[in-house]
Amino acid sequence: MWPEQVEGAAVPCGCFWAILLLALTVFLLAGFLHMDVGLLVPPLGGQDEGPPVTNVMFLKTHKTASSTVLNTLFRFAETHNLAVALPAGGRFYLGYSWLFLARYVEGVEQGSPERRFSIMCDHLRLNRREVQKVMPSDTYFSILRNPVFQLQSSFIYYKGYVPAFRGVASLEDFLASSRTYYNPSLGLRHAYEGYVRARLADVEPRFQLGLIAEHFDESTVLPRRLLRWRLDDVHLDRTFWARLRAELGPRRLRSEERRRERPRGLAALCLQDGTPKGKSQVTDRRLRPCQSGRADILGYNLRPGLDNQTLHMCQRMVMPELQYVARLYTLQFPDKPPKNVHVLEAWRDGAGDSV
Ligand SMILES: Nc1ncnc2c1ncn2[C@@H]1O[C@H](COP(=O)(O)OS(=O)(=O)O)[C@@H](OP(=O)(O)O)[C@H]1O
C-alpha cells in the first residue's frame, strides 16, 4: 500500500521523494562497491527457495566422475531418510548390463502393489517405462565426459574383463584395428544415426540437467540450485571459484564465497593429510575402493582420534560406492542378508557370476 493511501498517516510529498532518492543512492553505491544487494532487499523468488526436491533419478554413466555424484546422492538420501532404489539381493548394479527392469530393485516384486522410491542412482541401462514404475517423475539428470578421456579411463579400468579389450595390448592398438577386437553384433548394432537420434529425442525431454565431468566443480552448483539443496548436501572445491567468477558476477559470487569455507574445513577436519591414497595405502578396509583392471582407484585415510559423531560424518564423505550401496541396503532392509562387497572383487578377478 502506498503511504498516501493510509488513512491519517499520509507522508508529506517532499519527504517521500527524499526517501526515494536516498534509497536509489544506497543501491547505486552498493552496486559500485560490489556490495551484496541481496542482503538489502527481500528475496525475489527463485530456485533457491522452497523445500528440497527429494525425488531424483540420476542416470549413472561409466567413467565420468559419476561415483562422486552418487556419493552425494547417497549422503542426501541417508540424511533425509529417503528410500533409495537399491539392487535386489546380493547384487550391486540395477541389472546392468541388461536393460533395466523394475523387479531388479529390492522390494519390488512382480505383480505386487506399486512400490515407489525417492532416489535412484545406481548403474543401469535406461528403460524409461520400467524406471517410471518405481520412480516418481520429478527430476532426472546425468553426467557426460569428453568421450576420448572416457575411453582412456574405460580401457584401463575394464581391460581385464571386457571382451573387446581383453586381447589387445594398448588402446592405440585397439583404435588402429577396432574391428579385430570388437564385434558390433554383440552391441551397438543399432547405432546408426537415425536410431541414435530417435533415442535422444526420447530421452532428452525427460532430463532437466546434464553435468559435464570436465566442469565438475562448476556443475555442482547446478544440481544444488535445481534440487534446492543446502550446502551440507553437496561438496564444492577450490577450482569452482575461479571458473564461477565469470558466470555469477560479484554479487552472487560473494554469497557463494561465504559458503566455501565449509568444504575446506571439512577436508582439514576429516582427512589424515588431505591427499588421496593408492589401494595399498588405504588402511581402513571399509573405505578401500573396489579395484579393477590396471587402474589404481584412490581412496582416503581419515584423521585418527576423531570423536564418534565426526567420524561417522567423515566416513560417509569418503565412503566408496559399493560400500555405500551395502550400507544403505542394510539400513533399508535390516532383515535381509547384507551385501558382500568383496564378492564383486572376486567376480572382477574372473571368479564369479554377474552382479
Ligand atoms: N570430481 C571429479 N572431477 C573430475 N573427474 C573426476 C572426479 N571424480 C572422479 N573423476 C574421474 O572420473 C573417473 C571415474 O568415473 P566414475 O566415478 O564415473 O567411474 S565408475 O564408472 O563409477 O567406475 C576417473 O577418471 P580417470 O582417472 O581418467 O580414470 C576419475 O579420476
The ligand as a Gaussian input file, in Angstrom:
#p B3LYP/6-31G(d) Opt

LIG

0 1
 N       35.418000     -34.605000      -9.142000
 C       35.898000     -35.121000     -10.276000
 N       36.196000     -34.334000     -11.328000
 C       36.677000     -34.860000     -12.471000
 N       36.918000     -36.182000     -12.660000
 C       36.645000     -36.975000     -11.640000
 C       36.123000     -36.503000     -10.414000
 N       35.932000     -37.566000      -9.620000
 C       36.333000     -38.646000     -10.327000
 N       36.771000     -38.280000     -11.538000
 C       37.293000     -39.160000     -12.603000
 O       36.180000     -39.901000     -13.137000
 C       36.629000     -41.212000     -13.468000
 C       35.818000     -42.209000     -12.667000
 O       34.488000     -42.071000     -13.086000
 P       33.273000     -42.799000     -12.364000
 O       33.253000     -42.415000     -10.936000
 O       32.056000     -42.462000     -13.164000
 O       33.673000     -44.333000     -12.520000
 S       32.703000     -45.592000     -12.463000
 O       32.054000     -45.760000     -13.783000
 O       31.743000     -45.401000     -11.373000
 O       33.616000     -46.726000     -12.190000
 C       38.115000     -41.262000     -13.141000
 O       38.785000     -40.887000     -14.339000
 P       40.234000     -41.446000     -14.743000
 O       41.172000     -41.011000     -13.651000
 O       40.517000     -40.793000     -16.071000
 O       40.119000     -42.942000     -14.855000
 C       38.246000     -40.202000     -12.072000
 O       39.560000     -39.673000     -11.976000

